[in-house]
Amino acid sequence: MTENIFGTPPKVVRNIGDRKRVEVEGKAFYRQKSLDLGDMGVTPCAPYDSHFIFMDDRRKGWILFCTCGSPAVAVGYDAYKHDASPQGQLLVCYFHAASGKHTDGSN
């Protein structure tokens, strides 16, 4: 069995049908069109239907996540051109970018 290089993902609590809010370890996070990544600037989030990207900077290590439980990453246009219009850097679900589906099997 291989070790997970991202550590233990946060447990995401969602209400069925609520696509704008999640709760992680007692803190609510809301869908945003973009996130401020400090030196990397304000970066748009991929416009997924069932999931969204959020930043939990209370943690050490990885702080960008998708509500499916996967880490999120910043990618350039070549990595997502089949999903969106050209706009430069974009925050995407790592699992979705690699497999075409979120960890729960949704697109």
C-alpha positions, -999 to +999 in steps of 0.1 A: +000+000+000+014+034-009+015+063+015-007+093+008+016+122+000-011+147+009-016+135+045-050+129+059-078+148+041-102+168+062-136+153+069-160+174+049-196+176+062-222+186+036-259+189+036-274+171+006-284+197-020-264+225-004-237+233-030-226+266-015-215+256+021-195+229+038-184+224+073-149+211+082-140+204+118-166+229+131-158+258+106-181+267+077-166+274+042-186+289+014-184+287-024-163+315-038-155+324-074-118+329-066-094+326-037-065+349-027-033+328-027-010+355-014+021+358-036+003+338-064-025+364-065-063+360-066-070+328-085-103+317-100-118+284-088-131+258-113-169+262-117-180+226-107-217+219-104-217+196-073-184+206-056-163+236-050-127+246-040-120+261-006-090+271+015-086+259+051-055+277+064-059+264+099-040+233+089-003+228+085+007+215+051-020+213+023-046+240+027-066+239-006-093+213-009-123+203-030-155+195-012-152+159-025-123+155-001-095+157-026-067+182-024-070+212-048-042+225-070-035+256-091-030+247-128-023+265-160-046+267-190-032+235-207-044+213-178-080+224-180-086+237-215-112+210-221-133+223-191-131+261-193-123+292-213-087+304-214-081+325-183-047+317-170-043+299-137-072+280-122-078+262-089-091+226-096-098+194-078-067+173-080-086+140-083-110+154-109-081+167-130-064+133-129-094+111-134-122+132-148-144+125-117-145+137-081-138+112-053-176+105-050-178+096-087-196+128-098-184+148-128 
